[in-house]
Amino acid sequence: MQLSTTGSSLPIDMLPEGLRQLSAFLPFTYSIESYRSIITLGITSNMWENISVLFLYFIIFSVFALIVFFVRYRFGK
């Protein structure tokens, strides 16, 4: 699902409205966007913005994984 909605095969502007809105919540969108801006244009300012969004995803899902781990470890026995 992520490959077809994150702009890897088609630009996000060519996607239907629903998929365009969904792509804003997928982390692979930001990875592909920063990769494209570095490779094709050599622009690094956009890259740091996308890296910060990816880091935010990392923090959120790491905290969620730790919560799940501690709950399962404590109540799983």
Biopython code that builds the backbone (N, CA, C, O; Angstrom):
import numpy as np
from Bio.PDB.StructureBuilder import StructureBuilder

atoms = [
    (1, "MET", "N", (0.819, -1.191, 0.000)),
    (1, "MET", "CA", (0.000, 0.000, 0.000)),
    (1, "MET", "C", (0.864, 1.257, 0.000)),
    (1, "MET", "O", (0.540, 2.246, -0.657)),
    (2, "GLN", "N", (1.977, 1.208, 0.750)),
    (2, "GLN", "CA", (2.789, 2.414, 0.840)),
    (2, "GLN", "C", (3.442, 2.773, -0.486)),
    (2, "GLN", "O", (3.555, 3.955, -0.812)),
    (3, "LEU", "N", (3.869, 1.797, -1.245)),
    (3, "LEU", "CA", (4.538, 2.112, -2.504)),
    (3, "LEU", "C", (3.626, 2.814, -3.490)),
    (3, "LEU", "O", (4.069, 3.713, -4.206)),
    (4, "SER", "N", (2.384, 2.431, -3.540)),
    (4, "SER", "CA", (1.480, 3.048, -4.517)),
    (4, "SER", "C", (0.935, 4.396, -4.069)),
    (4, "SER", "O", (0.467, 5.171, -4.903)),
    (5, "THR", "N", (0.982, 4.694, -2.788)),
    (5, "THR", "CA", (0.388, 5.942, -2.308)),
    (5, "THR", "C", (1.404, 6.968, -1.813)),
    (5, "THR", "O", (1.011, 8.033, -1.336)),
    (6, "THR", "N", (2.688, 6.676, -1.913)),
    (6, "THR", "CA", (3.677, 7.595, -1.373)),
    (6, "THR", "C", (4.448, 8.356, -2.431)),
    (6, "THR", "O", (5.364, 9.109, -2.101)),
    (7, "GLY", "N", (4.105, 8.181, -3.671)),
    (7, "GLY", "CA", (4.767, 8.917, -4.726)),
    (7, "GLY", "C", (5.959, 8.212, -5.318)),
    (7, "GLY", "O", (6.763, 8.839, -6.009)),
    (8, "SER", "N", (6.097, 6.923, -5.067)),
    (8, "SER", "CA", (7.245, 6.214, -5.633)),
    (8, "SER", "C", (7.029, 5.879, -7.101)),
    (8, "SER", "O", (7.971, 5.955, -7.890)),
    (9, "SER", "N", (5.828, 5.515, -7.481)),
    (9, "SER", "CA", (5.572, 5.181, -8.882)),
    (9, "SER", "C", (4.894, 6.331, -9.630)),
    (9, "SER", "O", (5.154, 6.530, -10.817)),
    (10, "LEU", "N", (4.045, 7.076, -8.962)),
    (10, "LEU", "CA", (3.369, 8.244, -9.533)),
    (10, "LEU", "C", (3.556, 9.430, -8.597)),
    (10, "LEU", "O", (3.662, 9.242, -7.385)),
    (11, "PRO", "N", (3.597, 10.630, -9.125)),
    (11, "PRO", "CA", (3.620, 11.790, -8.220)),
    (11, "PRO", "C", (2.347, 11.846, -7.375)),
    (11, "PRO", "O", (1.276, 11.436, -7.822)),
    (12, "ILE", "N", (2.472, 12.343, -6.185)),
    (12, "ILE", "CA", (1.335, 12.394, -5.268)),
    (12, "ILE", "C", (0.211, 13.254, -5.832)),
    (12, "ILE", "O", (-0.961, 12.999, -5.555)),
    (13, "ASP", "N", (0.553, 14.263, -6.613)),
    (13, "ASP", "CA", (-0.474, 15.130, -7.199)),
    (13, "ASP", "C", (-1.375, 14.404, -8.188)),
    (13, "ASP", "O", (-2.486, 14.862, -8.453)),
    (14, "MET", "N", (-0.921, 13.285, -8.737)),
    (14, "MET", "CA", (-1.721, 12.527, -9.699)),
    (14, "MET", "C", (-2.638, 11.503, -9.034)),
    (14, "MET", "O", (-3.460, 10.883, -9.710)),
    (15, "LEU", "N", (-2.512, 11.320, -7.738)),
    (15, "LEU", "CA", (-3.339, 10.355, -7.020)),
    (15, "LEU", "C", (-4.724, 10.931, -6.763)),
    (15, "LEU", "O", (-4.893, 12.150, -6.745)),
    (16, "PRO", "N", (-5.726, 10.061, -6.563)),
    (16, "PRO", "CA", (-7.050, 10.552, -6.161)),
    (16, "PRO", "C", (-6.977, 11.251, -4.806)),
    (16, "PRO", "O", (-6.048, 11.028, -4.029)),
    (17, "GLU", "N", (-7.948, 12.082, -4.540)),
    (17, "GLU", "CA", (-7.932, 12.929, -3.339)),
    (17, "GLU", "C", (-7.794, 12.119, -2.051)),
    (17, "GLU", "O", (-7.046, 12.515, -1.157)),
    (18, "GLY", "N", (-8.492, 11.010, -1.941)),
    (18, "GLY", "CA", (-8.425, 10.190, -0.729)),
    (18, "GLY", "C", (-7.041, 9.615, -0.491)),
    (18, "GLY", "O", (-6.558, 9.598, 0.642)),
    (19, "LEU", "N", (-6.404, 9.146, -1.548)),
    (19, "LEU", "CA", (-5.059, 8.595, -1.408)),
    (19, "LEU", "C", (-4.030, 9.695, -1.158)),
    (19, "LEU", "O", (-3.028, 9.473, -0.479)),
    (20, "ARG", "N", (-4.283, 10.872, -1.706)),
    (20, "ARG", "CA", (-3.385, 11.999, -1.460)),
    (20, "ARG", "C", (-3.378, 12.370, 0.022)),
    (20, "ARG", "O", (-2.327, 12.659, 0.594)),
    (21, "GLN", "N", (-4.550, 12.357, 0.630)),
    (21, "GLN", "CA", (-4.644, 12.665, 2.057)),
    (21, "GLN", "C", (-4.022, 11.555, 2.895)),
    (21, "GLN", "O", (-3.406, 11.824, 3.926)),
    (22, "LEU", "N", (-4.180, 10.314, 2.457)),
    (22, "LEU", "CA", (-3.599, 9.187, 3.179)),
    (22, "LEU", "C", (-2.080, 9.211, 3.122)),
    (22, "LEU", "O", (-1.422, 8.833, 4.091)),
    (23, "SER", "N", (-1.518, 9.644, 2.018)),
    (23, "SER", "CA", (-0.062, 9.622, 1.868)),
    (23, "SER", "C", (0.631, 10.561, 2.845)),
    (23, "SER", "O", (1.807, 10.360, 3.148)),
    (24, "ALA", "N", (-0.048, 11.563, 3.339)),
    (24, "ALA", "CA", (0.558, 12.470, 4.314)),
    (24, "ALA", "C", (0.827, 11.781, 5.644)),
    (24, "ALA", "O", (1.645, 12.262, 6.428)),
    (25, "PHE", "N", (0.157, 10.666, 5.913)),
    (25, "PHE", "CA", (0.333, 9.952, 7.173)),
    (25, "PHE", "C", (1.259, 8.750, 7.061)),
    (25, "PHE", "O", (1.480, 8.060, 8.055)),
    (26, "LEU", "N", (1.801, 8.482, 5.892)),
    (26, "LEU", "CA", (2.691, 7.345, 5.701)),
    (26, "LEU", "C", (4.147, 7.815, 5.726)),
    (26, "LEU", "O", (4.504, 8.760, 5.023)),
    (27, "PRO", "N", (4.981, 7.165, 6.526)),
    (27, "PRO", "CA", (6.366, 7.631, 6.659)),
    (27, "PRO", "C", (7.190, 7.497, 5.379)),
    (27, "PRO", "O", (8.133, 8.262, 5.174)),
    (28, "PHE", "N", (6.859, 6.562, 4.536)),
    (28, "PHE", "CA", (7.636, 6.350, 3.313)),
    (28, "PHE", "C", (7.523, 7.546, 2.368)),
    (28, "PHE", "O", (8.413, 7.765, 1.546)),
    (29, "THR", "N", (6.451, 8.316, 2.471)),
    (29, "THR", "CA", (6.277, 9.526, 1.664)),
    (29, "THR", "C", (7.419, 10.503, 1.913)),
    (29, "THR", "O", (7.976, 11.067, 0.972)),
    (30, "TYR", "N", (7.764, 10.700, 3.178)),
    (30, "TYR", "CA", (8.805, 11.652, 3.534)),
    (30, "TYR", "C", (10.185, 11.136, 3.149)),
    (30, "TYR", "O", (11.067, 11.918, 2.792)),
    (31, "SER", "N", (10.371, 9.841, 3.219)),
    (31, "SER", "CA", (11.640, 9.257, 2.799)),
    (31, "SER", "C", (11.862, 9.434, 1.301)),
    (31, "SER", "O", (12.946, 9.833, 0.876)),
    (32, "ILE", "N", (10.856, 9.144, 0.515)),
    (32, "ILE", "CA", (10.965, 9.279, -0.941)),
    (32, "ILE", "C", (11.130, 10.744, -1.339)),
    (32, "ILE", "O", (11.905, 11.053, -2.244)),
    (33, "GLU", "N", (10.415, 11.643, -0.677)),
    (33, "GLU", "CA", (10.496, 13.059, -1.014)),
    (33, "GLU", "C", (11.894, 13.617, -0.744)),
    (33, "GLU", "O", (12.421, 14.386, -1.549)),
    (34, "SER", "N", (12.490, 13.237, 0.377)),
    (34, "SER", "CA", (13.838, 13.741, 0.661)),
    (34, "SER", "C", (14.863, 13.112, -0.267)),
    (34, "SER", "O", (15.806, 13.784, -0.684)),
    (35, "TYR", "N", (14.702, 11.849, -0.598)),
    (35, "TYR", "CA", (15.608, 11.187, -1.539)),
    (35, "TYR", "C", (15.552, 11.865, -2.909)),
    (35, "TYR", "O", (16.589, 12.104, -3.528)),
    (36, "ARG", "N", (14.367, 12.166, -3.371)),
    (36, "ARG", "CA", (14.217, 12.836, -4.672)),
    (36, "ARG", "C", (14.814, 14.233, -4.670)),
    (36, "ARG", "O", (15.454, 14.639, -5.640)),
    (37, "SER", "N", (14.608, 14.965, -3.592)),
    (37, "SER", "CA", (15.142, 16.328, -3.562)),
    (37, "SER", "C", (16.661, 16.346, -3.529)),
    (37, "SER", "O", (17.271, 17.269, -4.069)),
    (38, "ILE", "N", (17.279, 15.370, -2.920)),
    (38, "ILE", "CA", (18.740, 15.303, -2.892)),
    (38, "ILE", "C", (19.289, 14.851, -4.233)),
    (38, "ILE", "O", (20.223, 15.458, -4.757)),
    (39, "ILE", "N", (18.725, 13.800, -4.791)),
    (39, "ILE", "CA", (19.257, 13.216, -6.020)),
    (39, "ILE", "C", (19.021, 14.123, -7.224)),
    (39, "ILE", "O", (19.939, 14.352, -8.011)),
    (40, "THR", "N", (17.825, 14.633, -7.374)),
    (40, "THR", "CA", (17.519, 15.391, -8.592)),
    (40, "THR", "C", (17.862, 16.870, -8.497)),
    (40, "THR", "O", (18.341, 17.455, -9.469)),
    (41, "LEU", "N", (17.625, 17.487, -7.336)),
    (41, "LEU", "CA", (17.803, 18.924, -7.227)),
    (41, "LEU", "C", (19.006, 19.342, -6.388)),
    (41, "LEU", "O", (19.496, 20.463, -6.524)),
    (42, "GLY", "N", (19.478, 18.463, -5.533)),
    (42, "GLY", "CA", (20.576, 18.801, -4.637)),
    (42, "GLY", "C", (20.166, 19.717, -3.501)),
    (42, "GLY", "O", (21.021, 20.376, -2.909)),
    (43, "ILE", "N", (18.888, 19.779, -3.183)),
    (43, "ILE", "CA", (18.368, 20.640, -2.123)),
    (43, "ILE", "C", (18.369, 19.867, -0.806)),
    (43, "ILE", "O", (17.753, 18.806, -0.708)),
    (44, "THR", "N", (19.050, 20.388, 0.193)),
    (44, "THR", "CA", (19.098, 19.689, 1.474)),
    (44, "THR", "C", (18.151, 20.276, 2.517)),
    (44, "THR", "O", (17.907, 19.632, 3.537)),
    (45, "SER", "N", (17.611, 21.471, 2.299)),
    (45, "SER", "CA", (16.712, 22.065, 3.296)),
    (45, "SER", "C", (15.435, 21.243, 3.441)),
    (45, "SER", "O", (14.937, 21.048, 4.549)),
    (46, "ASN", "N", (14.915, 20.768, 2.326)),
    (46, "ASN", "CA", (13.727, 19.919, 2.363)),
    (46, "ASN", "C", (14.045, 18.583, 3.023)),
    (46, "ASN", "O", (13.182, 17.986, 3.666)),
    (47, "MET", "N", (15.264, 18.117, 2.870)),
    (47, "MET", "CA", (15.671, 16.846, 3.449)),
    (47, "MET", "C", (15.579, 16.886, 4.975)),
    (47, "MET", "O", (15.079, 15.944, 5.590)),
    (48, "TRP", "N", (16.060, 17.970, 5.589)),
    (48, "TRP", "CA", (16.041, 18.044, 7.049)),
    (48, "TRP", "C", (14.630, 18.117, 7.602)),
    (48, "TRP", "O", (14.365, 17.601, 8.688)),
    (49, "GLU", "N", (13.735, 18.741, 6.884)),
    (49, "GLU", "CA", (12.331, 18.769, 7.297)),
    (49, "GLU", "C", (11.748, 17.357, 7.276)),
    (49, "GLU", "O", (11.043, 16.960, 8.204)),
    (50, "ASN", "N", (12.041, 16.606, 6.227)),
    (50, "ASN", "CA", (11.531, 15.241, 6.121)),
    (50, "ASN", "C", (12.182, 14.317, 7.139)),
    (50, "ASN", "O", (11.525, 13.423, 7.673)),
    (51, "ILE", "N", (13.455, 14.520, 7.411)),
    (51, "ILE", "CA", (14.123, 13.700, 8.424)),
    (51, "ILE", "C", (13.528, 13.961, 9.802)),
    (51, "ILE", "O", (13.394, 13.034, 10.601)),
    (52, "SER", "N", (13.172, 15.198, 10.087)),
    (52, "SER", "CA", (12.556, 15.491, 11.388)),
    (52, "SER", "C", (11.187, 14.828, 11.517)),
    (52, "SER", "O", (10.818, 14.376, 12.601)),
    (53, "VAL", "N", (10.435, 14.768, 10.424)),
    (53, "VAL", "CA", (9.138, 14.073, 10.460)),
    (53, "VAL", "C", (9.357, 12.574, 10.667)),
    (53, "VAL", "O", (8.637, 11.938, 11.437)),
    (54, "LEU", "N", (10.350, 12.013, 9.979)),
    (54, "LEU", "CA", (10.656, 10.591, 10.158)),
    (54, "LEU", "C", (11.142, 10.302, 11.575)),
    (54, "LEU", "O", (10.817, 9.255, 12.136)),
    (55, "PHE", "N", (11.907, 11.206, 12.155)),
    (55, "PHE", "CA", (12.353, 11.036, 13.535)),
    (55, "PHE", "C", (11.176, 11.081, 14.499)),
    (55, "PHE", "O", (11.152, 10.349, 15.489)),
    (56, "LEU", "N", (10.209, 11.930, 14.215)),
    (56, "LEU", "CA", (9.005, 11.993, 15.037)),
    (56, "LEU", "C", (8.236, 10.665, 14.970)),
    (56, "LEU", "O", (7.758, 10.168, 15.990)),
    (57, "TYR", "N", (8.121, 10.095, 13.760)),
    (57, "TYR", "CA", (7.509, 8.766, 13.634)),
    (57, "TYR", "C", (8.285, 7.742, 14.454)),
    (57, "TYR", "O", (7.686, 6.898, 15.120)),
    (58, "PHE", "N", (9.598, 7.811, 14.411)),
    (58, "PHE", "CA", (10.434, 6.870, 15.160)),
    (58, "PHE", "C", (10.174, 6.974, 16.657)),
    (58, "PHE", "O", (10.029, 5.956, 17.333)),
    (59, "ILE", "N", (10.115, 8.190, 17.178)),
    (59, "ILE", "CA", (9.878, 8.392, 18.612)),
    (59, "ILE", "C", (8.503, 7.871, 19.013)),
    (59, "ILE", "O", (8.372, 7.167, 20.015)),
    (60, "ILE", "N", (7.486, 8.210, 18.243)),
    (60, "ILE", "CA", (6.121, 7.800, 18.577)),
    (60, "ILE", "C", (5.992, 6.279, 18.590)),
    (60, "ILE", "O", (5.429, 5.711, 19.525)),
    (61, "PHE", "N", (6.508, 5.623, 17.564)),
    (61, "PHE", "CA", (6.353, 4.172, 17.494)),
    (61, "PHE", "C", (7.289, 3.441, 18.447)),
    (61, "PHE", "O", (6.995, 2.317, 18.852)),
    (62, "SER", "N", (8.406, 4.054, 18.813)),
    (62, "SER", "CA", (9.274, 3.447, 19.823)),
    (62, "SER", "C", (8.609, 3.480, 21.189)),
    (62, "SER", "O", (8.651, 2.499, 21.931)),
    (63, "VAL", "N", (8.001, 4.597, 21.517)),
    (63, "VAL", "CA", (7.277, 4.697, 22.791)),
    (63, "VAL", "C", (6.118, 3.703, 22.814)),
    (63, "VAL", "O", (5.890, 3.030, 23.819)),
    (64, "PHE", "N", (5.395, 3.616, 21.714)),
    (64, "PHE", "CA", (4.287, 2.660, 21.636)),
    (64, "PHE", "C", (4.788, 1.222, 21.795)),
    (64, "PHE", "O", (4.159, 0.424, 22.490)),
    (65, "ALA", "N", (5.908, 0.886, 21.161)),
    (65, "ALA", "CA", (6.465, -0.467, 21.272)),
    (65, "ALA", "C", (6.919, -0.762, 22.695)),
    (65, "ALA", "O", (6.731, -1.875, 23.185)),
    (66, "LEU", "N", (7.516, 0.221, 23.362)),
    (66, "LEU", "CA", (7.923, 0.011, 24.752)),
    (66, "LEU", "C", (6.727, -0.190, 25.669)),
    (66, "LEU", "O", (6.766, -1.029, 26.569)),
    (67, "ILE", "N", (5.681, 0.562, 25.448)),
    (67, "ILE", "CA", (4.469, 0.389, 26.263)),
    (67, "ILE", "C", (3.899, -1.012, 26.067)),
    (67, "ILE", "O", (3.550, -1.682, 27.039)),
    (68, "VAL", "N", (3.803, -1.453, 24.829)),
    (68, "VAL", "CA", (3.287, -2.794, 24.551)),
    (68, "VAL", "C", (4.190, -3.852, 25.169)),
    (68, "VAL", "O", (3.704, -4.828, 25.740)),
    (69, "PHE", "N", (5.500, -3.666, 25.058)),
    (69, "PHE", "CA", (6.439, -4.632, 25.637)),
    (69, "PHE", "C", (6.277, -4.724, 27.149)),
    (69, "PHE", "O", (6.199, -5.823, 27.699)),
    (70, "PHE", "N", (6.226, -3.572, 27.829)),
    (70, "PHE", "CA", (6.111, -3.599, 29.286)),
    (70, "PHE", "C", (4.769, -4.155, 29.742)),
    (70, "PHE", "O", (4.717, -4.863, 30.748)),
    (71, "VAL", "N", (3.707, -3.864, 29.049)),
    (71, "VAL", "CA", (2.398, -4.400, 29.420)),
    (71, "VAL", "C", (2.372, -5.906, 29.224)),
    (71, "VAL", "O", (1.883, -6.631, 30.091)),
    (72, "ARG", "N", (2.887, -6.387, 28.103)),
    (72, "ARG", "CA", (2.895, -7.835, 27.864)),
    (72, "ARG", "C", (3.853, -8.549, 28.804)),
    (72, "ARG", "O", (3.579, -9.676, 29.219)),
    (73, "TYR", "N", (4.973, -7.917, 29.148)),
    (73, "TYR", "CA", (5.930, -8.541, 30.048)),
    (73, "TYR", "C", (5.384, -8.617, 31.468)),
    (73, "TYR", "O", (5.557, -9.619, 32.161)),
    (74, "ARG", "N", (4.727, -7.549, 31.886)),
    (74, "ARG", "CA", (4.222, -7.508, 33.253)),
    (74, "ARG", "C", (2.983, -8.377, 33.441)),
    (74, "ARG", "O", (2.869, -9.081, 34.445)),
    (75, "PHE", "N", (2.054, -8.336, 32.488)),
    (75, "PHE", "CA", (0.789, -9.056, 32.636)),
    (75, "PHE", "C", (0.760, -10.357, 31.863)),
    (75, "PHE", "O", (-0.228, -11.087, 31.937)),
    (76, "GLY", "N", (1.798, -10.666, 31.132)),
    (76, "GLY", "CA", (1.811, -11.871, 30.316)),
    (76, "GLY", "C", (2.148, -13.132, 31.079)),
    (76, "GLY", "O", (1.891, -14.235, 30.595)),
    (77, "LYS", "N", (2.713, -12.993, 32.254)),
    (77, "LYS", "CA", (3.108, -14.177, 33.028)),
    (77, "LYS", "C", (2.012, -14.705, 33.891)),
    (77, "LYS", "O", (2.204, -15.696, 34.595)),
]
sb = StructureBuilder()
sb.init_structure("model")
sb.init_model(0)
sb.init_chain("A")
sb.init_seg("    ")
for serial, (resi, resn, name, xyz) in enumerate(atoms, 1):
    if name == "N":
        sb.init_residue(resn, " ", resi, " ")
    sb.init_atom(name, np.array(xyz, "f"), 0.0, 1.0, " ", f" {name:<3s}", serial, name[0])
structure = sb.get_structure()
